[in-house]
Amino acid sequence: VGSELIDEADETVDVDLLDFAFNPPDIDVSAGVVTFRATNEGENDHELAVLPGGGEVPFVEPGVPDEEALADAGAFELEAFPAGTTCDATWELAAGEYTLFCIVPADDGETHYEKGMAGTLTVT
């Protein structure tokens, strides 16, 4: 799952990655180039993944996301990074609804998404 990162942003959004949630869980931005400044405030590695069109993240079975379906849907991500760090990702976003999610595996076999680490991105 990937997307091309861009250097200059029209807007910057701060989002905290927690165990197991995003803060804020719902983000509104204007269409264009947006930087997400993601700070991992949890104790686990986390990622910031984005699914265009919104909706549920597809799985082939519990704990196993459907990577092919995610790629076909145009999902992209800021790869997992460690607790206590901040990473930026800049993407060009078209108007629409997106699902924010983290599918890093948890110790119990579920993904962080299955534990509730999801949010909504609305681009107008």
C-alpha positions in Angstrom: 0.0 0.0 0.0 1.6 3.3 -1.0 1.3 6.8 -2.2 3.6 9.5 -3.5 4.7 12.0 -0.8 4.7 15.7 -1.7 7.0 18.4 -0.3 4.8 21.5 0.1 1.5 21.6 1.9 -1.5 24.0 1.7 -2.6 22.8 5.2 -1.1 21.0 8.2 -3.1 18.8 10.5 -1.8 17.5 13.9 -3.0 14.0 14.8 -2.0 11.9 17.8 -1.8 8.1 17.5 -2.8 6.5 20.7 -3.3 2.9 21.9 -5.8 2.3 20.1 -7.4 5.5 18.7 -6.7 8.7 16.7 -7.0 12.1 18.4 -8.9 13.8 16.9 -10.9 10.8 15.5 -12.5 13.0 12.9 -10.6 15.4 10.7 -11.8 18.0 8.2 -9.5 19.5 5.6 -9.8 21.4 2.3 -9.0 19.6 -0.9 -5.3 20.1 -1.9 -2.0 19.3 -0.5 -2.2 18.4 3.2 0.6 17.5 5.7 -0.3 15.2 8.6 2.0 15.7 11.5 1.5 12.4 13.3 2.7 11.9 16.9 2.8 8.4 18.3 1.6 9.0 21.9 1.0 5.3 22.5 3.3 2.5 23.7 3.1 0.6 20.5 4.3 1.2 16.9 1.5 2.8 14.9 0.8 3.9 11.3 -1.5 6.4 9.7 -3.2 4.7 6.8 -5.9 6.3 4.6 -8.6 4.5 2.6 -10.3 6.7 -0.1 -14.1 6.4 -0.2 -14.5 5.8 3.5 -16.1 2.7 4.8 -14.7 -0.4 6.5 -11.2 -1.7 6.0 -11.4 -5.1 4.1 -10.0 -8.2 5.7 -9.5 -11.7 4.3 -9.9 -13.1 7.9 -9.7 -11.6 11.4 -6.2 -10.1 11.9 -5.4 -10.3 8.2 -6.1 -7.2 6.2 -6.9 -7.7 2.5 -3.8 -5.9 1.1 -4.8 -6.4 -2.5 -8.3 -4.9 -1.9 -6.6 -2.0 -0.1 -4.2 -1.4 -3.0 -7.1 -1.6 -5.5 -9.0 1.0 -3.5 -6.1 3.4 -3.6 -5.2 3.2 0.1 -2.0 4.8 1.2 -0.1 5.1 4.5 2.6 6.7 6.6 4.5 3.5 7.6 4.5 2.3 11.2 6.8 4.3 13.5 7.8 3.9 17.1 6.2 5.4 20.3 7.4 8.8 21.3 8.2 10.0 17.8 6.6 12.4 15.3 6.5 11.8 11.6 5.0 13.9 8.8 3.3 12.7 5.6 2.1 15.0 2.9 -0.4 14.0 0.3 -2.6 15.6 -2.3 -6.2 14.9 -1.4 -9.3 15.2 -3.6 -12.7 16.0 -2.0 -14.4 13.1 -0.5 -14.7 10.8 2.6 -11.7 8.7 3.7 -11.2 6.2 6.5 -8.1 6.7 8.7 -6.8 3.4 10.2 -3.9 1.5 11.6 -3.5 -2.2 10.7 -0.4 -2.8 12.7 -0.8 -6.3 14.4 -1.4 -6.4 18.1 -0.1 -9.0 20.4 -3.4 -10.8 20.5 -3.6 -11.4 16.8 -6.0 -8.6 16.0 -4.9 -5.4 14.3 -5.0 -2.0 15.9 -7.9 -1.2 13.5 -9.9 -4.1 14.9 -9.3 -2.7 18.4 -10.9 0.6 17.4 -8.0 2.6 15.8 -10.0 4.2 13.1 -11.2 7.7 12.2 -12.8 9.7 9.5 -11.2 12.2 7.2 -13.5 14.6 5.3 -12.0 16.6 2.5 -14.1 19.4 1.1 
